[in-house]
């Protein structure tokens, strides 16, 4: 989309990204978000929300990683973390780290259980 004045207003132009985040490089929430942090919306988007917040909340009706949200919205990771941080600060979303590998059951144990069940 172009604006009067001749300059382009590309979807990923620095100007647009600056406007989306209000010029911030960090969110208002004290939560550290990384690529694999899972986020989920607590409700449907509300009328009057900024379009990017609406899009993120619409996508996150089921848990998604921050990397997936970035890919689906075609916004840089840094911008998505600011927007998700805002939604977390407004208590509109929940974030959690994925289950660490150390807390997952041992593969050999699972295979032994499956083998035992197959013998029944």
C-alpha positions as a Markdown table, in Angstrom:
| # | Residue | x | y | z |
|---|---|---|---|---|
| 1 | Unk | 0.0 | 0.0 | 0.0 |
| 2 | Unk | 1.4 | 3.4 | -0.9 |
| 3 | Unk | 0.7 | 6.7 | 0.9 |
| 4 | Unk | 0.5 | 10.1 | -0.6 |
| 5 | Unk | 3.9 | 11.6 | -0.9 |
| 6 | Unk | 5.4 | 9.0 | -3.1 |
| 7 | Unk | 7.2 | 6.8 | -0.5 |
| 8 | Unk | 6.1 | 3.1 | -0.3 |
| 9 | Unk | 4.5 | 1.8 | 2.9 |
| 10 | Unk | 5.7 | -1.8 | 2.6 |
| 11 | Unk | 4.3 | -4.5 | 4.9 |
| 12 | Unk | 7.7 | -4.9 | 6.5 |
| 13 | Unk | 9.1 | -1.4 | 6.1 |
| 14 | Unk | 11.0 | 0.0 | 9.1 |
| 15 | Unk | 8.5 | 2.8 | 9.4 |
| 16 | Unk | 5.5 | 0.4 | 9.6 |
| 17 | Unk | 7.3 | -1.8 | 12.1 |
| 18 | Unk | 8.2 | 1.3 | 14.2 |
| 19 | Unk | 4.5 | 2.4 | 14.2 |
| 20 | Unk | 3.3 | -1.1 | 15.1 |
| 21 | Unk | 5.6 | -1.3 | 18.2 |
| 22 | Unk | 5.3 | 2.4 | 19.1 |
| 23 | Unk | 9.0 | 2.7 | 18.7 |
| 24 | Unk | 9.7 | 0.1 | 21.4 |
| 25 | Unk | 12.2 | -2.7 | 21.2 |
| 26 | Unk | 11.0 | -4.4 | 24.4 |
| 27 | Unk | 7.6 | -5.2 | 25.6 |
| 28 | Unk | 5.9 | -3.9 | 28.7 |
| 29 | Unk | 5.7 | -7.5 | 30.2 |
| 30 | Unk | 8.7 | -8.7 | 32.2 |
| 31 | Unk | 8.5 | -12.1 | 30.5 |
| 32 | Unk | 11.4 | -13.4 | 28.5 |
| 33 | Unk | 10.1 | -14.8 | 25.2 |
| 34 | Unk | 12.2 | -16.9 | 22.9 |
| 35 | Unk | 11.5 | -18.7 | 19.7 |
| 36 | Unk | 10.1 | -21.9 | 21.3 |
| 37 | Unk | 8.0 | -20.2 | 24.0 |
| 38 | Unk | 4.4 | -21.3 | 23.6 |
| 39 | Unk | 1.6 | -18.7 | 23.7 |
| 40 | Unk | -2.1 | -19.0 | 23.8 |
| 41 | Unk | -4.9 | -16.5 | 23.9 |
| 42 | Unk | -7.2 | -16.4 | 26.9 |
| 43 | Unk | -10.2 | -15.2 | 24.8 |
| 44 | Unk | -11.2 | -14.0 | 21.4 |
| 45 | Unk | -9.9 | -10.7 | 20.1 |
| 46 | Unk | -11.9 | -7.6 | 21.2 |
| 47 | Unk | -13.3 | -5.0 | 18.8 |
| 48 | Unk | -11.1 | -2.0 | 18.6 |
| 49 | Unk | -7.8 | -3.8 | 19.2 |
| 50 | Unk | -4.9 | -3.0 | 16.9 |
| 51 | Unk | -5.0 | -5.2 | 13.8 |
| 52 | Unk | -1.7 | -6.9 | 14.7 |
| 53 | Unk | -3.0 | -7.8 | 18.2 |
| 54 | Unk | -6.2 | -9.1 | 16.7 |
| 55 | Unk | -4.3 | -11.3 | 14.2 |
| 56 | Unk | -2.0 | -12.7 | 17.0 |
| 57 | Unk | -4.9 | -13.5 | 19.3 |
| 58 | Unk | -6.9 | -15.1 | 16.4 |
| 59 | Unk | -3.9 | -17.3 | 15.6 |
| 60 | Unk | -3.3 | -18.3 | 19.2 |
| 61 | Unk | -6.6 | -19.8 | 20.0 |
| 62 | Unk | -4.5 | -23.0 | 20.2 |
| 63 | Unk | -0.9 | -22.9 | 21.6 |
| 64 | Unk | 1.7 | -21.7 | 19.1 |
| 65 | Unk | 5.4 | -21.0 | 19.5 |
| 66 | Unk | 6.5 | -17.4 | 19.1 |
| 67 | Unk | 8.4 | -18.5 | 16.0 |
| 68 | Unk | 5.2 | -19.8 | 14.4 |
| 69 | Unk | 3.4 | -16.5 | 15.3 |
| 70 | Unk | 6.2 | -14.6 | 13.6 |
| 71 | Unk | 6.0 | -16.7 | 10.5 |
| 72 | Unk | 2.2 | -16.6 | 10.2 |
| 73 | Unk | 2.0 | -12.9 | 10.7 |
| 74 | Unk | 5.0 | -12.2 | 8.5 |
| 75 | Unk | 6.4 | -9.9 | 11.2 |
| 76 | Unk | 10.0 | -10.0 | 12.5 |
| 77 | Unk | 10.5 | -11.9 | 15.8 |
| 78 | Unk | 11.5 | -8.7 | 17.6 |
| 79 | Unk | 8.2 | -7.1 | 16.7 |
| 80 | Unk | 6.2 | -10.1 | 17.6 |
| 81 | Unk | 7.8 | -10.3 | 21.0 |
| 82 | Unk | 6.9 | -6.7 | 21.7 |
| 83 | Unk | 3.2 | -7.3 | 20.6 |
| 84 | Unk | 2.9 | -10.6 | 22.5 |
| 85 | Unk | 4.5 | -9.0 | 25.6 |
| 86 | Unk | 1.8 | -6.3 | 25.4 |
| 87 | Unk | -0.9 | -8.9 | 25.3 |
| 88 | Unk | 0.7 | -10.8 | 28.2 |
| 89 | Unk | 0.8 | -7.5 | 30.2 |
| 90 | Unk | -2.9 | -7.0 | 29.5 |
| 91 | Unk | -3.6 | -10.5 | 30.7 |
| 92 | Unk | -5.0 | -11.5 | 27.3 |
| 93 | Unk | -2.5 | -14.3 | 26.7 |
| 94 | Unk | -0.6 | -17.0 | 28.6 |
| 95 | Unk | 3.0 | -17.9 | 27.8 |
| 96 | Unk | 4.9 | -21.0 | 28.9 |
| 97 | Unk | 8.2 | -22.5 | 28.0 |
| 98 | Unk | 8.0 | -25.9 | 26.3 |
| 99 | Unk | 8.6 | -29.0 | 28.4 |
| 100 | Unk | 12.3 | -29.5 | 28.8 |
| 101 | Unk | 13.7 | -32.7 | 27.4 |
| 102 | Unk | 14.9 | -33.8 | 30.9 |
| 103 | Unk | 11.2 | -33.9 | 32.1 |
| 104 | Unk | 10.0 | -36.1 | 29.2 |
| 105 | Unk | 9.8 | -39.8 | 29.8 |
| 106 | Unk | 12.8 | -41.9 | 28.7 |
| 107 | Unk | 12.4 | -43.3 | 25.2 |
| 108 | Unk | 13.6 | -46.7 | 26.2 |
| 109 | Unk | 11.0 | -46.9 | 29.0 |
| 110 | Unk | 8.2 | -46.0 | 26.5 |
| 111 | Unk | 9.4 | -48.6 | 24.0 |
| 112 | Unk | 9.5 | -51.2 | 26.8 |
| 113 | Unk | 5.9 | -50.4 | 27.8 |
| 114 | Unk | 4.7 | -50.6 | 24.2 |
| 115 | Unk | 6.5 | -53.9 | 23.8 |
| 116 | Unk | 5.0 | -55.2 | 27.0 |
| 117 | Unk | 1.5 | -54.1 | 25.9 |
| 118 | Unk | 1.9 | -55.8 | 22.5 |
| 119 | Unk | 2.7 | -59.1 | 24.3 |
| 120 | Unk | -0.7 | -59.0 | 26.1 |
